[in-house]
């Protein structure tokens, strides 16, 4: 086992990763750095396994998921012309949106699709929507909102024998075949993400940390094909006030571009970050 020098760790419990990852197959589900001091940058990091019980999730009663605002128009997308031309009878896509504490989008990411033109259409629509932020214990915090859309044609499609066979095959397999979706860390070449840069989170001013106990946050996020962290979401923390600085630290993480069989891929994972008092890091690591 390997360990982060300043307490930043990765959770290796596959069951929890799989449980969170499974949410991307649901079409309606909950969802840049916030103000605060700059994070302490770290050299190249290594990791250690953790126990699931150490990171209880926010109780559901304490969380109001992000979503569309009351003023946002309903999703009603046209069926793509290319799908008509190809005789494709239905399609799915999922998009993720990073929202700040006011519900303003700061990042968009295409997460899953059966055909790319379905994903592109939903992504374009996502940029036109208005959103409401995530709330934890009544406090608005930055967070991720994922949503999906099922495309169906509005009139009968012309269909040749190849289209008919393809439609029958998809029906047997339970729906259109997914062409793009996130992978889990264990599926990667090498079995894990390889970090190239990172940061610890600084405790907010005025936060009374418990004596003798590390303050940590549990964060889920994507790593795109370039190794960049996308759409981080704090799943567990001692208080909502810790969420912005946790996300600010994660925004400074970077990884070697993830691959599966040599092909760049999108990855969904969950890691933990340890908070430190401002100014407590090694002098040579301070900004």
Residue pairs with C-beta under 8 A, 6 or more apart in sequence:
1 47
1 48
1 49
2 46
2 47
2 48
3 9
3 46
3 47
3 48
4 42
4 45
4 46
4 47
4 48
4 198
4 274
5 42
5 43
5 45
5 46
6 40
6 42
6 200
6 274
6 276
6 281
7 200
7 214
7 216
7 274
7 276
8 42
8 45
8 198
8 199
8 200
8 271
8 272
8 273
8 274
9 47
9 48
9 50
9 271
9 272
9 274
10 47
10 48
10 49
10 50
10 192
10 193
10 269
10 271
10 272
11 17
11 49
11 50
11 52
11 55
11 218
11 270
11 271
11 272
12 47
12 49
12 50
13 49
13 50
13 51
13 52
14 184
14 186
15 52
16 52
16 270
17 184
17 185
17 268
17 269
17 270
18 184
20 220
20 235
20 268
20 270
21 182
21 184
21 268
23 29
23 146
24 94
24 111
24 112
24 146
24 181
24 182
24 268
25 112
26 148
27 92
27 94
27 147
27 148
27 149
27 150
28 147
28 148
29 65
29 146
29 147
30 63
30 65
30 66
30 67
30 134
30 145
30 146
31 65
31 66
31 67
31 97
31 99
31 134
31 143
31 144
31 145
31 146
31 147
31 233
32 98
32 100
32 106
32 107
32 251
33 244
33 247
33 248
33 251
34 100
34 101
34 142
34 243
34 244
34 245
34 247
34 248
35 244
36 202
36 204
36 244
36 245
36 248
37 202
37 245
37 278
38 287
39 199
39 200
39 201
39 202
39 245
39 248
39 249
39 252
39 287
40 199
40 200
40 202
40 276
40 281
40 285
40 286
40 287
41 197
41 198
41 199
41 252
41 285
41 287
42 197
42 198
42 199
42 200
42 285
43 285
44 195
44 196
44 197
45 195
45 198
46 195
47 192
47 195
50 272
54 216
55 216
55 218
55 235
55 236
55 272
56 236
57 218
57 235
57 236
58 136
58 235
58 236
58 237
62 136
62 137
63 134
63 135
63 136
64 134
64 135
64 136
65 134
65 145
66 99
66 103
66 131
66 132
66 133
66 134
66 143
66 144
66 145
67 131
67 132
67 145
68 129
68 130
68 131
68 132
68 147
69 103
69 130
69 131
69 132
70 132
71 130
72 129
72 130
72 131
73 128
73 129
75 125
75 129
75 149
77 121
77 122
77 125
77 149
77 151
78 121
79 151
79 152
79 153
79 154
80 91
80 115
80 117
80 118
80 121
80 151
82 115
82 117
83 91
83 115
83 117
83 118
83 151
83 153
84 153
84 157
86 163
87 157
87 158
87 159
87 160
87 162
87 163
87 166
87 167
88 115
88 157
88 163
88 176
89 152
89 153
89 157
89 163
89 167
89 170
90 150
90 151
90 152
90 153
90 175
90 176
91 113
91 114
91 115
91 118
91 150
91 151
91 176
92 112
92 113
92 114
92 118
92 148
92 149
92 150
92 151
92 175
92 176
92 178
93 110
93 112
93 113
93 114
93 118
93 119
93 121
93 122
93 123
93 148
93 149
93 151
94 110
94 111
94 112
94 113
94 122
94 146
94 147
94 148
94 149
94 181
95 108
95 109
95 110
95 111
95 119
95 122
95 123
95 126
95 146
95 147
95 148
96 108
96 109
96 111
96 144
96 145
96 146
96 222
96 230
96 231
97 105
97 107
97 108
97 109
97 126
97 131
97 144
97 145
97 146
97 147
97 231
98 105
98 106
98 107
98 108
98 109
98 142
98 143
98 144
98 230
98 231
98 232
99 105
99 106
99 131
99 133
99 134
99 142
99 143
99 144
99 145
100 106
100 133
100 142
101 133
101 140
101 141
101 142
101 244
102 133
102 140
103 130
103 131
103 132
103 133
103 140
104 131
105 126
105 127
105 131
106 142
107 230
107 231
108 123
108 126
108 127
109 222
109 224
109 230
109 231
110 119
110 120
110 122
110 123
110 180
111 146
111 181
111 182
111 222
111 266
112 119
112 148
112 178
112 180
112 181
112 182
113 119
113 122
113 178
113 179
113 180
113 181
114 175
114 176
114 177
114 178
114 179
115 176
115 179
116 179
116 180
118 149
118 151
119 180
121 151
122 148
122 149
125 149
126 147
131 145
133 140
133 141
133 142
133 143
134 140
134 141
134 142
134 143
134 144
134 145
135 141
136 240
136 243
137 239
137 240
139 240
139 241
141 234
141 240
141 243
141 244
142 243
142 244
142 247
143 233
143 234
143 243
144 220
144 231
144 232
144 233
157 163
159 167
170 176
170 177
180 266
181 266
182 222
182 265
182 266
182 267
182 268
183 258
183 260
183 265
183 266
183 267
183 268
184 267
184 268
184 269
185 191
185 192
185 193
185 267
185 269
186 192
187 260
188 258
188 259
188 260
188 265
188 267
189 258
189 259
189 260
189 261
189 262
193 223
193 255
193 256
193 258
193 267
193 269
194 255
194 256
195 253
195 254
195 255
195 256
196 227
196 254
196 255
196 256
197 252
197 253
197 254
198 249
198 252
198 253
198 254
199 248
199 249
199 250
199 252
199 253
200 249
200 273
200 274
200 275
200 276
200 281
201 217
201 242
201 245
201 246
201 248
201 249
201 273
201 274
201 275
201 276
202 245
202 249
202 275
202 276
202 277
202 278
203 209
203 215
203 242
203 245
203 275
203 276
203 277
203 278
204 241
204 242
204 244
204 245
205 278
207 215
207 239
207 241
207 242
209 215
209 275
209 277
214 274
214 275
215 238
215 242
215 274
215 275
216 237
216 272
216 273
216 274
216 275
217 234
217 236
217 237
217 242
217 243
217 246
217 272
217 273
217 275
218 234
218 235
218 236
218 237
218 270
218 271
218 272
219 232
219 233
219 234
219 235
219 246
219 247
219 250
219 270
219 271
219 272
219 273
220 232
220 233
220 235
220 268
220 269
220 270
221 229
221 230
221 231
221 232
221 233
221 250
221 268
221 269
221 270
221 271
222 229
222 230
222 231
222 266
222 267
222 268
222 269
223 229
223 230
223 255
223 258
223 266
223 267
223 269
224 230
224 266
225 257
225 258
225 264
225 265
225 266
226 257
226 264
227 254
227 255
227 256
227 257
227 258
228 254
229 250
229 251
229 253
229 254
229 255
232 247
232 250
232 251
234 242
234 243
234 246
234 247
235 270
237 243
237 246
242 275
245 275
246 273
246 275
249 273
250 271
250 273
257 264
258 264
258 265
258 266
258 267
259 265
279 286
